[in-house]
């Protein structure tokens, strides 16, 4: 018995377009991002990949990407489960800032170590910063100590992979087709676990916006095949 896991990075967001670090900032899709989400749904439908269940983060750019893609497939009836554990990496004090300005401020070596490295987080948000997750209503059930002020990719993998093993993998072990609509770094964290990549190897991995990445898995969850779908079936 085989299962299919579809990883879909949200379409371009307003902060992506403005070249800003987004992280947990809850920004909307750009018009281009909405187009990418629609095209992702069309690609999946043309190849006959109709998910049985969908998982997404608590951030609307990922939620709306899933909704738009499923609508394009005329497949909006399936259950969608949401979790903050699939949120993007928290970029700490860099959130909302222009990437080029940050690069000039901290220097190329530090910038690359934090942005593309595995275990180096950005500077954390300071006390009482309005960007802290604890100030958002959606996280009101959590204590400030449970919520990140900054994360490395390593930190992101801890929460995202734990969620994968507890919630997503059991669905795959039933032989189901599962769609995960999330973010560049939370999906890279899943890719790292699925492919057993090292920290050095995952640094080279990029997940494109709006291009479905499909894994075929066996009953144990082992990856049998991987493919990126970029166009509709002709």
CORFEN-V769124 format. One line per field, one symbol per residue. phi: phi as a letter, one per 40 degrees, with the letter a starting at -180 (. if undefined). psi: psi as a letter, one per 20 degrees, with the letter a starting at -180 (. if undefined). A space follows every 10 residues. Layout:
# CORFEN-V769124
phi = ???
psi = ???
This chain:
# CORFEN-V769124
phi = .bbbbbbbcd cdcccdccgb cbfccccccc cccccccccc cccccccgcb ccabbaccbc cccccccccc cccfaccccb bbacccdcdc cfcccgcccc ccdcccgccc dccccbcbbb ccdcccdgcc ccdcccdcbc cbcdccbcba accdcccdcc cccdccbcdd ccccgccbbb babdcccccc ddcccfccdc ccdccbbccg bdbbbcbccc gccbabacbb bccc
psi = pqrppopopq rprhhghjlq pgcjpmqrqr hhhhgggghg ghggghjkno qhqqqrajph hgghgggggh hhilliiqqp pqqiijrrpo jciipiqphh ggghgiqggg ghhggirgko qrpqprqjpi iphiiphhjh iqqhhiqqiq qrhgghhggg hggghhhggh hhiijrpppo ocrghhhhgg ggghjlqrhh hhhippoqpj opopppqahi jpphqpppoi rqp.
